[in-house]
């Protein structure tokens, strides 16, 4: 559908760039804030409309804003009740997570194994500072965002089957493949760095 309306979308963006940016930002931030499915499609569409660089900046800012809204809502509405229910176990988890909060958050954002909405919610039940959550989210989602936004730009330019074997398209898919390998690489690195018993 996006591809079929390519010319109209690009023409609107060119004629009303600031408005298109605002629409893209609030649509993406809203989807994240309400934990709606379709972030991948939105990332591809953003890359298609705005290109890889502007699209990446837009998605990173919008996703961080939406995630922060979820985090704040969960912290001030549900966190106290969740902590009481978890009791001593929750206190131990909270202490361990909060001690290395930035590193844990960065790991959760970088590794594409954990649902984005869950990583927005779970830290709200700990004592992680808001600024740590925001910074780790902002930094941690940059690689994955760039991969999908770049893929959106590349696919948006394909006019025929020959476009599927262009250097740019193959490069975009190679990035996607490398990103999918991140969990395996991290697991191997952790196993090598673990002290021998």
N, C-alpha and C positions, 0 to 999 in steps of 0.2 A: 504493500500500500504506500509506504514511504517512497519507494523507488518510482512508483507510477505517478506520484505527485512531485517528482523531483524539481521540475522547472518552476512550478508555482512556489514551492517551499524556498528554493534558492532566490527567486525573485523577491519574495516577501522579506527574506532575511537581508538582502542587499538594500532594499528600499527602506526598511525599518529595523536597522541593525540593533539599536538599543532596546527596542520593544521585543524583538525576537530573543535577545539575551535574557531579558526579564522573564518572558514567558517560559523559556527553557529552564531558567534557574528555579522559578517557583514550582513548575511542574515536577522537576526532579526532586527538589527539597520536600515537596508535599508527598510524593510517592514514598520517599524514605521515611518521613515523619509518621505516615499512616501505615507503614510496613506493607505497602501494596506490591504485588509481584510485577515484574516487568522492568527491573532496573537494567538488565542486560540490553533489552530492546531500546530503552531510553538512551543508554550509553552509545549504542550503535547509531541511533538517530541523531544524537548530538554531534557525533563525529561526521556523519553524513552532511549535516547542515552547516556546522561551524568549522570543520576541519580538525586536525589532530591537536593543534596547540591551544587554540581558543576553546575547543571542546573539552580538552582535558582540564584546563583551569576551571571552566564552568562546572563540570561534573564534580570535581574535587571540592569546590566551595559549596555547591548545593548539597552534595551528599554529607559533608561535614555539618552543615547547618541542620539538615533533617535529622541526622543521627544525634546531634546535641539536643534537639527538641525532645526526641524519644527518651534520651538519657535523663533529662531534667524532669520530664513528666513521671517517669518510673521512679526516680529518686524521691520526689516529693509526694507521690500518691501511694506507691506500693512498698517502698523500701523498708519502712519501719515494721510493717506487718510481716514482710518476708524474713527480716532479721529475727523477729520474735519467734517465728515458726521454726527457723533453722537452729536456733539456740546456740549451744556451745560449738557445734560443727560449723555453723555459719560464722561464728567469731574466729575460728581457726583459719577458715578459708579466706575471710576478710583480711586477717593479719598477713597471711602469706602473699595474697594478691597485691595488697596495698604497698607492701615493702618494695616490690619491684614492678610497680604498676605500669610505668612507661614501657618497659621491655615486654611485659605480658601483653599489653594492648597492641604494641607494634607487631608482635608475633601473630596475634589473632587477626589483625588487619592484613598482614602480608600473605598469610597462608590461606589460599582459596578453598578451605575445607569447611569453614564455619559459616553458617547463615548470617548475613549482614545484620538482620534485625535482632538476632540473638546476641550478637556482640554489642549491639546498642543497649540492650536491656540488662544483661547479666552484670556488667560493671556498676550499674546504678545501685545495686544492692550491697556494694562494698563502700569503703571510705575513700576511694580514688578521687583526687581533686579534679574538679571540672576542667581546669586548664590542661591537666595531663591527658585526660580523655580526648579533649579537642585536638591537642597537638599530635598525639599518637594516631588519632583517626586521620587527620589531615595528611600526615607524612606517610602513614601505612597504606592508604588507598591509592596513592599516586601511581605505582607501577601497574596494578591491575586496571586502573582507569585508563591509563595511556594505551594499554594493549587493546582494550575493547573500543575505545574511541578511534584509535588508529585503524582498527579493522573496519569500523563504520565508515570512515572516510574512504578507505580503499574499495570496499564493496559498493559504495555509492557511485563510484566513478566507472564501474564496469558497464559497458554497453553491449558486450557480446561474450560468447564463451571464450574467445581468445584472451579476454581481460582476466580470466581466472588464472592464467599462467604468466601474468606480468610479474616483473621483479618486485614491485611494490606490494602486490597481493600476496605473493609467496612469502615475502618478508613479514607481512602482517600475520599470516598464519603461523610462521615460524615463531614469532613473539608469543602468540597464543599458546603454542606447544611448550615453549620454555616456561611460561608462567604456570602451566599445569604441572610442571616438574618440580616447582618450588617445594611442596610438602616432602617429596622424596629426598631432595637435596638437603633440606633442613634435618630430616630424620637421620640421614647418613652422617652429617656433620656432628650432630649431637651424640651419635653412637661412637664416633671416633674420639670425640673430646671427653667422653665419660671416663672417669678413672677406672682402671682395671681392678677387679676385686680379688 
